[in-house]
Amino acid sequence: MNKGIPYLLAVLVALTLSAGWAAPVLALFEHAATCLGSGGSLDLVRLRCVPTPPVALGWSFWATLAVTSLLVMAVTNRRGLHRR
């Protein structure tokens, strides 16, 4: 009697997958994978792919670099590391 349970489960899984709900869910995962693979981000509210801006090194990168370098120079000069 227990030998029929795997067959029954297989039939139930086949009926569930063919019910029509699997296709939209799998399409959503495929859309998310292609969006993230192309470098964009997925807006889950609107289900749209939002591309990233093409400029990777914007003004915020250069401003952070300038402030960091000024801080490093100020700290090293105050400690007197360049004195002989």
Distance bins in CASP14 RR format, pairs under 12 A and 6 or more apart:
PFRMAT RR
TARGET T0000
AUTHOR 0000-0000-0000
RMODE 2
METHOD distances of the structure
MODEL  1
1 8 0 0 0 0 0 1 0 0 0 0 0
2 8 0 0 0 0 0 1 0 0 0 0 0
2 9 0 0 0 0 0 1 0 0 0 0 0
4 10 0 0 0 0 1 0 0 0 0 0 0
4 11 0 0 0 0 1 0 0 0 0 0 0
4 12 0 0 0 0 0 1 0 0 0 0 0
5 11 0 0 0 0 0 1 0 0 0 0 0
5 12 0 0 0 0 0 1 0 0 0 0 0
6 12 0 0 0 0 0 1 0 0 0 0 0
6 13 0 0 0 0 0 1 0 0 0 0 0
7 13 0 0 0 0 0 1 0 0 0 0 0
7 14 0 0 0 0 0 1 0 0 0 0 0
8 14 0 0 0 0 0 1 0 0 0 0 0
8 15 0 0 0 0 0 1 0 0 0 0 0
9 15 0 0 0 0 0 1 0 0 0 0 0
9 16 0 0 0 0 0 1 0 0 0 0 0
10 16 0 0 0 0 0 1 0 0 0 0 0
10 17 0 0 0 0 0 1 0 0 0 0 0
11 17 0 0 0 0 0 1 0 0 0 0 0
11 18 0 0 0 0 0 1 0 0 0 0 0
12 18 0 0 0 0 0 1 0 0 0 0 0
12 19 0 0 0 0 0 1 0 0 0 0 0
13 19 0 0 0 0 0 1 0 0 0 0 0
13 22 0 0 0 0 0 1 0 0 0 0 0
14 22 0 0 0 0 0 1 0 0 0 0 0
15 21 0 0 0 0 0 1 0 0 0 0 0
15 22 0 0 0 0 0 1 0 0 0 0 0
16 22 1 0 0 1 0 0 0 0 0 0 0
16 25 0 0 0 0 0 1 0 0 0 0 0
17 23 0 0 0 0 1 0 0 0 0 0 0
17 25 0 0 0 0 0 1 0 0 0 0 0
17 26 0 0 0 0 1 0 0 0 0 0 0
19 25 0 0 0 0 0 1 0 0 0 0 0
20 26 0 0 0 0 0 1 0 0 0 0 0
20 27 0 0 0 0 0 1 0 0 0 0 0
21 27 0 0 0 0 0 1 0 0 0 0 0
21 28 0 0 0 0 0 1 0 0 0 0 0
22 28 0 0 0 0 0 1 0 0 0 0 0
22 29 0 0 0 0 0 1 0 0 0 0 0
22 30 0 0 0 0 0 1 0 0 0 0 0
23 29 0 0 0 0 0 1 0 0 0 0 0
23 30 0 0 0 0 0 1 0 0 0 0 0
24 30 0 0 0 0 0 1 0 0 0 0 0
24 31 0 0 0 0 0 1 0 0 0 0 0
24 47 0 0 0 0 0 1 0 0 0 0 0
25 31 0 0 0 0 0 1 0 0 0 0 0
25 32 0 0 0 0 0 1 0 0 0 0 0
26 32 0 0 0 0 0 1 0 0 0 0 0
26 33 0 0 0 0 0 1 0 0 0 0 0
27 33 0 0 0 0 0 1 0 0 0 0 0
27 34 0 0 0 0 0 1 0 0 0 0 0
27 47 0 0 0 0 0 1 0 0 0 0 0
28 34 0 0 0 0 0 1 0 0 0 0 0
28 35 0 0 0 0 0 1 0 0 0 0 0
28 42 0 0 0 0 1 0 0 0 0 0 0
28 44 0 0 0 0 1 0 0 0 0 0 0
28 47 1 0 0 1 0 0 0 0 0 0 0
28 48 0 0 0 0 0 1 0 0 0 0 0
28 49 0 0 0 0 0 1 0 0 0 0 0
29 35 0 0 0 0 0 1 0 0 0 0 0
29 36 0 0 0 0 0 1 0 0 0 0 0
29 42 0 0 0 0 0 1 0 0 0 0 0
29 47 0 0 0 0 0 1 0 0 0 0 0
30 36 0 0 0 0 0 1 0 0 0 0 0
30 37 0 0 0 0 0 1 0 0 0 0 0
30 42 0 0 0 0 0 1 0 0 0 0 0
30 49 0 0 0 0 0 1 0 0 0 0 0
31 37 0 0 0 0 0 1 0 0 0 0 0
31 38 0 0 0 0 0 1 0 0 0 0 0
31 40 0 0 0 0 0 1 0 0 0 0 0
31 42 1 0 0 1 0 0 0 0 0 0 0
31 43 0 0 0 0 0 1 0 0 0 0 0
31 44 0 0 0 0 0 1 0 0 0 0 0
31 46 0 0 0 0 0 1 0 0 0 0 0
31 47 1 0 0 1 0 0 0 0 0 0 0
31 48 0 0 0 0 1 0 0 0 0 0 0
31 49 1 0 0 1 0 0 0 0 0 0 0
32 38 0 0 0 0 0 1 0 0 0 0 0
32 39 0 0 0 0 0 1 0 0 0 0 0
32 40 0 0 0 0 0 1 0 0 0 0 0
32 41 0 0 0 0 1 0 0 0 0 0 0
32 42 1 0 1 0 0 0 0 0 0 0 0
32 43 0 0 0 0 0 1 0 0 0 0 0
32 44 0 0 0 0 1 0 0 0 0 0 0
32 47 0 0 0 0 1 0 0 0 0 0 0
32 48 0 0 0 0 0 1 0 0 0 0 0
32 49 0 0 0 0 1 0 0 0 0 0 0
33 39 0 0 0 0 0 1 0 0 0 0 0
33 40 0 0 0 0 0 1 0 0 0 0 0
33 42 0 0 0 0 1 0 0 0 0 0 0
33 49 0 0 0 0 0 1 0 0 0 0 0
34 40 0 0 0 0 1 0 0 0 0 0 0
34 42 0 0 0 0 1 0 0 0 0 0 0
34 49 1 0 0 1 0 0 0 0 0 0 0
35 41 1 0 0 1 0 0 0 0 0 0 0
35 42 1 0 1 0 0 0 0 0 0 0 0
35 43 0 0 0 0 1 0 0 0 0 0 0
35 44 0 0 0 0 0 1 0 0 0 0 0
35 47 0 0 0 0 1 0 0 0 0 0 0
35 48 0 0 0 0 1 0 0 0 0 0 0
35 49 1 1 0 0 0 0 0 0 0 0 0
35 50 0 0 0 0 1 0 0 0 0 0 0
35 51 0 0 0 0 1 0 0 0 0 0 0
35 52 0 0 0 0 0 1 0 0 0 0 0
36 42 1 0 0 1 0 0 0 0 0 0 0
36 43 0 0 0 0 0 1 0 0 0 0 0
36 49 0 0 0 0 1 0 0 0 0 0 0
36 50 0 0 0 0 0 1 0 0 0 0 0
36 51 0 0 0 0 0 1 0 0 0 0 0
36 52 0 0 0 0 0 1 0 0 0 0 0
37 49 0 0 0 0 1 0 0 0 0 0 0
37 51 0 0 0 0 0 1 0 0 0 0 0
37 52 0 0 0 0 0 1 0 0 0 0 0
38 49 1 0 0 1 0 0 0 0 0 0 0
38 50 0 0 0 0 0 1 0 0 0 0 0
38 51 1 0 0 1 0 0 0 0 0 0 0
38 52 0 0 0 0 1 0 0 0 0 0 0
39 49 0 0 0 0 1 0 0 0 0 0 0
39 50 0 0 0 0 0 1 0 0 0 0 0
39 51 1 0 0 1 0 0 0 0 0 0 0
39 52 1 0 1 0 0 0 0 0 0 0 0
39 53 0 0 0 0 0 1 0 0 0 0 0
39 54 0 0 0 0 0 1 0 0 0 0 0
39 56 0 0 0 0 0 1 0 0 0 0 0
40 48 0 0 0 0 0 1 0 0 0 0 0
40 49 1 0 0 1 0 0 0 0 0 0 0
40 50 1 0 0 1 0 0 0 0 0 0 0
40 51 1 0 1 0 0 0 0 0 0 0 0
40 52 1 0 1 0 0 0 0 0 0 0 0
40 53 0 0 0 0 0 1 0 0 0 0 0
40 54 0 0 0 0 0 1 0 0 0 0 0
41 48 0 0 0 0 1 0 0 0 0 0 0
41 49 1 0 0 1 0 0 0 0 0 0 0
41 50 1 0 1 0 0 0 0 0 0 0 0
41 51 0 0 0 0 1 0 0 0 0 0 0
41 52 1 0 0 1 0 0 0 0 0 0 0
41 53 0 0 0 0 0 1 0 0 0 0 0
42 48 1 0 0 1 0 0 0 0 0 0 0
42 49 1 0 0 1 0 0 0 0 0 0 0
42 50 1 0 0 1 0 0 0 0 0 0 0
42 51 0 0 0 0 0 1 0 0 0 0 0
42 52 0 0 0 0 0 1 0 0 0 0 0
43 49 1 0 0 1 0 0 0 0 0 0 0
43 50 1 0 1 0 0 0 0 0 0 0 0
43 51 0 0 0 0 0 1 0 0 0 0 0
44 50 0 0 0 0 0 1 0 0 0 0 0
53 59 0 0 0 0 0 1 0 0 0 0 0
53 60 0 0 0 0 0 1 0 0 0 0 0
55 61 0 0 0 0 1 0 0 0 0 0 0
55 62 0 0 0 0 0 1 0 0 0 0 0
56 62 0 0 0 0 0 1 0 0 0 0 0
57 63 0 0 0 0 0 1 0 0 0 0 0
57 64 0 0 0 0 0 1 0 0 0 0 0
57 65 0 0 0 0 1 0 0 0 0 0 0
58 64 0 0 0 0 0 1 0 0 0 0 0
58 65 0 0 0 0 0 1 0 0 0 0 0
59 65 0 0 0 0 0 1 0 0 0 0 0
59 66 0 0 0 0 0 1 0 0 0 0 0
60 66 0 0 0 0 0 1 0 0 0 0 0
60 67 0 0 0 0 0 1 0 0 0 0 0
61 67 0 0 0 0 0 1 0 0 0 0 0
61 68 0 0 0 0 0 1 0 0 0 0 0
62 68 0 0 0 0 0 1 0 0 0 0 0
62 69 0 0 0 0 0 1 0 0 0 0 0
63 69 0 0 0 0 0 1 0 0 0 0 0
63 70 0 0 0 0 0 1 0 0 0 0 0
64 70 0 0 0 0 0 1 0 0 0 0 0
64 71 0 0 0 0 0 1 0 0 0 0 0
65 71 0 0 0 0 0 1 0 0 0 0 0
65 72 0 0 0 0 0 1 0 0 0 0 0
66 72 0 0 0 0 0 1 0 0 0 0 0
66 73 0 0 0 0 0 1 0 0 0 0 0
67 73 0 0 0 0 0 1 0 0 0 0 0
67 74 0 0 0 0 0 1 0 0 0 0 0
68 74 0 0 0 0 0 1 0 0 0 0 0
68 75 0 0 0 0 0 1 0 0 0 0 0
69 75 0 0 0 0 0 1 0 0 0 0 0
69 76 0 0 0 0 0 1 0 0 0 0 0
70 76 0 0 0 0 0 1 0 0 0 0 0
70 77 0 0 0 0 0 1 0 0 0 0 0
71 77 0 0 0 0 0 1 0 0 0 0 0
71 78 0 0 0 0 0 1 0 0 0 0 0
72 78 0 0 0 0 0 1 0 0 0 0 0
72 79 0 0 0 0 0 1 0 0 0 0 0
72 81 0 0 0 0 0 1 0 0 0 0 0
73 79 0 0 0 0 0 1 0 0 0 0 0
73 80 0 0 0 0 0 1 0 0 0 0 0
73 81 0 0 0 0 0 1 0 0 0 0 0
73 82 0 0 0 0 0 1 0 0 0 0 0
74 80 0 0 0 0 0 1 0 0 0 0 0
74 81 0 0 0 0 0 1 0 0 0 0 0
75 81 0 0 0 0 1 0 0 0 0 0 0
75 82 0 0 0 0 0 1 0 0 0 0 0
76 82 1 0 0 1 0 0 0 0 0 0 0
76 83 0 0 0 0 0 1 0 0 0 0 0
77 83 0 0 0 0 1 0 0 0 0 0 0
END
